[in-house]
Amino acid sequence: MLRNYFTLAWRNLRKNKVFSFINIFGLSIGMAFVLVIGAYIWGELQVNAGVSDRVYIMQSKWKQPDMGLEFTSLAPLGKALKENYPNLITSYYRHDGLSTIISKGDKHFTEGIQNGTPSLLTMFGFKMLYGDAKTALSTPNSVVITENQAIKYFGRTDVVGQTLTINAFNGSKQDFAITGVLKNLPRNSVTNFGGSTNEIFMNEASFKFFGRDAALDAWNNPYMVNYIQLKPGVKPSDLDAAINQLARTNTTPDIQKNLKTYLVQVNDFYLQDNKGSARKMIYTLAFIAMFILLMAIINFINISIGNSVTRLKEIGVRKVMGSSRVQLIIQFLTESVLLSLFSFIIALLIYLVSRPFFSSVMGKDIPKITEFPLYFAVLPLLIVLLIGILAGMYPAFILSAQSSIDSLKGKLKTVKEKVVFRHSLIVVQFVTAIVVFIAALVINKQASFFFQSNLGYDKEQVITAKVPRDWSPEGVKHIETMRNEFAAMPQVADATVSFEIPNGQSGNASNNLYKASQDPSHGIMATSIIADEHYTGTYKIPLIAGQFFAAQGEGTDVTKLVINETAAKALGWQNPADALGQPVRVQNDPSPLTVGGVVKDFHFGSMHEKIQPILFYHVKRSPVFRYLSFKLRPGNMANNVATLQSKWSALFPNAPFEYVFLDDTIAKLYQQEMQIKKASQAATVIALLVVLLGVLSIATLSIARRVREVGIRKVLGASAMQVVWLFIKEFAILVLVANLIAWPVAWFSLNSWLTGYAYRINLDALPFLSVALILAALVAVVIAVKTIKTALDNPVKSLTP
């Protein structure tokens, strides 16, 4: 019997090829999009999933957000809690992050290094391929790497006992022994920190090698990443008193007054970090995917209902031949479920083919089918069954209830054809498509605004590269000599040495800047940039008062600093010239300073936030540096870069030339917006395709039912265009109603989204009117193409029985 149901269902699908194709294809596209977005969301939820729920990261809440970093905490805090409160803490892990040059033979790479306590290998569940997790990081000269790094340097993974040469910040080098190899790490919030990925790990004793040991146990250092693992049964609130006691005992009144430490479970940290950007992305994509699937289901139901009404005579014949109502119900539900199953199979194929494309769109690898748990196989089957039943309910339960005589006559005696219901479903589709389309235009416009706005400096033809570090006075002189060598090249317009570049990541936290005549409580928090006198020339940052340190060839007065307009105004100088020569102080800097210049405001970070106060130190006063930036002259860019690379190899034979164009650096600041932009564009295409498929199918059904009406109208003198307009008018009203509903929804949603940006576009009427016209035109074209043949046919054909 079951086989007979499937056989009949298959025959009906083949008999109605057009409707079957539209139904299957439309639903499969919606299902495929949901599969892709669902896979992305599942991948995001797996971040930190393997970490114990008793592991927490210690975060800082400052009285003013620009007083410090949120994701770091007091350097000795985790260690002190473990030593003083062993009844509360099982273990702790703290680390710093840095980058330097690592070499093996003739291989030289700039690598990110995470140096911290040995508990890294035992607290977070990372798997070792070689070495002992309990002892691998127990010695000062040990280093643990991932299998990717092992292959990169040695071409194999069994490399325990081999050595890597690591550069210190004073220009010295030392060999470190590899004591362990980790299995490649899944994305997590411990080693994928702050947008960078660390795959090389060292003992915290290496702080001394890098000259940073003084900060390791300094209570005035709030810039260390600390994790703690609580004892079973201990709650985060149980540590409040202990943390407050340690802060009162060891920190200054200023820190006690402005800092509150709190705990975030590592399992949930990824979704909460960066103001919950990952969670917002998940919600946004889930919302879009849900409505795309809803549109596809509406199409499926609409077409199934419309097509089923044409089968009334078939129902009557089956009843006359002895079919029971139960058999008819099973038959219709079987056909519907079979259609849904075919759609899912095609959706699965679309997912397999499109996964690499959507991975590039989202900027993250979307999991393969084989990476999902086995129990996930139940979910799509349930969805297939649910969609099939929803679409088959109307013909199964309503049409099967009609009497044999009414069915044979093709009439619905007790139930009118649900035109209003079907039109309501179409309006829901239109509303969804309109909202998604408008959102795509607005998001695209906001993203373009980021890249087209004046940033306050010239980013064109600027490349940056990390340099070998030697933070001694001799090292500063050497790097300045190298800078001059590069600047003398005909391909280079200017070059500068700095610790920071405009990438939104300040290497130094904000400093309290205040007038020398006032106390620190009247100061402002200003981001410091350490650079040489060529910084503004390379980046073309306008100077509006004074000098940017000394001119080239003159001595540098390191007692002077330069500030931006915002800093000058915040300190009370509305006229930038009034700031020149004024004595100022920076907290924790023992020497007084003088304002030597004021630069025009520029976007050092992203346009998400307002421009903050900035102060410039000269690199000779604070001898730390990371970057050489080059302003290249116009011309053949490939040749210019190649010549620069050749010069680099001559000047820095043991350092890689890993350059980045500043445009690409800036683009990373808006990675989330670019992901949303690409996802919304893909969703718009899919939404419009689903809507137009639905319009096509409903128009086809409508034409099939009104052939005689068309014939009569033509006999009475109606023109072909009047006939076409007859069908367009039906959908024109639906499009109008959909716009009236969609516009307020889109406006409130997008206006709320835009308020998250300090610098944003104005939400005007253009996107709304454009979408309305485009959608109306597309619907009109689809209907016109479908109806024109019927409108031009001889009316005799339509009226002939």
Steps between C-alpha positions, in 0.01 A plus 500: 500500500776744596680426176180581309475839671855586395438377145191718463682794658787463253257489205329818615836676536593401146161599367531854643865557407489881509342528842712217636819669379404841640394346828810287542747761378354786708492295819846354441654849472342603829614178666854535362531855636381383841749211492787740427398752768423219746845351442664839552306555824584151625868569431481825697336322793782243505760766587623417853254209519779266613600718796378412848208707624701573816761701306453879501683796349556796731389827343525865599224755518650849521315805626572653160533250213810670357694461825602142422426180313197287573641157416807530727537522877762565768807296410549313833129452579451142378819383670414679825152345511645151454764553769278674756167327439575138403157401632342700215742458209616177336739657250581822318649598165636839404670605181635788303499531123784623282649449160860458392715333237551124527755319287607150407786491256412727211132514596400826672145591602338765716290299745254570777616347829295433810719481810331392818468243774537125425133445594406592141550135406281359779221754561342524155497144370741557210632170364871422473643303208848479650632585844354496850237768575601504868867582438528640145498866617669449836847624403602859410648412159211281384261569215185316388369534145205371300529238229449773238807683629700177517431431132571865413850494650599132479270332247386245760322489837730282716740784587536475879863574582551732201572869555369833372694827507297784650586871490476709817406868509856612574632351176634176653403147397468169680422140413195349672436125515170361371354292783154433360286504187130577531234366270373786284278707725133570436400865499479617860529808722827395661740474207294694242514822695441858388462407135834316484579129515781370719654162425828536689500482881775575752542485876445830682867488597554626143378841622857561618638410156269760343577760767146504636551318831454817706133513398428134575416543869440875509163588652496828305498299176135437401589364155541125554248240384399284798293181512400309811340159554261489794466211741183292450205675661668842517309785336660811344335719765689303767821669378377860530625546857836335421559719192405817689730408789798440270433829319481696827823345623712531186373773268496879507192698605465615138465141374269405787274796419477441126526122449256217562601143408235251395493145360364372170464130431734406216226284344300817444783753459520484120134592464531786752832644385521821297158618622341169404582537129506123440163453671350792304626344177344165595165660580504707179581204276257270680226760455575533127522122450172444685313741275660366183385152601157640589476654153595170338245312713229754413579447133484127548166517680354754257590298194384176661163654592454662161590185310290277722177690419544400135488136608141503628379277216779253574380490862144433383609215271704342780201517735269344240757224452491423871781704656436596861570844640789358705661365183465840329652674802798263500539543123515880513730503804730246332529718188573805710762328716660351189530847345652627824747210506611565140548866594721408793716268288558781249562744788767265631672499161480880484657517849790278398569707189450845656675440835843629383337812355308579817813430709676777308194726538487451877877511543491176698504135404146358498498142636478205264209257523731240653590734787150504644398257775307196379185602687473807275367268227166486683442877474473531118275194486266662751503823296423307179210325672366821656512698174340213309214472747441877509483520121284189468247579773264706281451246220520211743238612751288764319472376143471136599190592704303610187224275371562288190243693291640844585851377438408357157344837410823675613313708757576581863159486664584576859839660477593796285839499340719673759596798286533740795713250690728441202528871430592556865780249465625679188497832689714341773747396230507846350548662842796274576661562161452877529649519851800285402552699177485838676735372771750386236499847338541682831774266625682535169472878522632506858791270408583721202485802730778348712732461204413822316508739795794729566697328776714802568806343340597355162484120493576465130827331399605449862640164607612391845741228612613376841870554568754317718489650848792641688356733761832635618621855418734342247211305353301822449795661322538193280133489399509872420801438276308222325201732462720758329635232266146412392391866476787569261363248248338665195193274543438625857351844570550473878550243775435500873577288808223449754358272762143555374335522162137604432359149546276563800732310732697725729800319639496729803196558716358844547702739714375766737606832342456820702625857527810535715322761712219257589483172685444165315129493590444777243672304224367330189564148373705520179622220275875517455675450167876451501652616172779694337486844335402352160166356615278787384694530174457133417131490591429857383342602829449880493677706767290796611735655756868477591734223384480124493816459706813627320542540127718246322870552570446693825532367850187366667377656822356197679345719771235606249194308397234549235125474557194495276217754485273296724767480772565876477130581538456250783783673688332837453677649196232575243760665276770238422769771488431578867627152594849560361770524765259407777642267769315170540557174682421139432425285802782254584744709295731673748611782270295805396422542130411787270245509219703548184228453240133423431388277213160498338266227625526168316346156542772299671243227572181400325200723435296300749622735772551874521850641452678487835777725642843395368851589610821430310824402670823505304659157464825633654316581822316168513734264309256236380399438139335232288434637153657667203237673286577598140321754284569377147512729200244459219604261227529127447404380848617143446847620395515748788420228754746257340779761516409575862512130582845469345623792710345346811682171442828691480438705815322230706638168370357302795156658508204422270346777294136439595336815374133600508330777304332742736173463305490132599582586861213747515262251334551263796351763731168452320512123454170445678324761286644343185373159611152638567513685168584186302250288691221756447580518128481121470178499702352769274571299184350188656198687638424659163545167322260327739246784469512502121467122486192535718359775279567288193323196643198694631470691172513171308223353714293817472533502120405132481178566693405817311558393140129527413471836673789624286327370187174676586679827575680484164172430314355807673791711372773483762853553365800281581642769732170524686508125556859517626410789731211291637750258651760762593238702691435206734867494607544878491260536794693230690835674435354830619365346823833323557693827468270675747574224752870455421611864503438570873656163594810571290533859620485420872734199466761679289484822699570298814792326325651829382495653849783260588738709287645834601532591130214384282290575195163672511209261454307667216212390277713396201556133597129458578379652172766316298403162642130568444558588135742213434271240658193636319689493168624144553153375593347678200759351262446146632121528469518667160730232360270228633170658388593648164450170316152454647418864423600457134329162446187475282200528738333211316758268658413624848125460450508162330411224751 
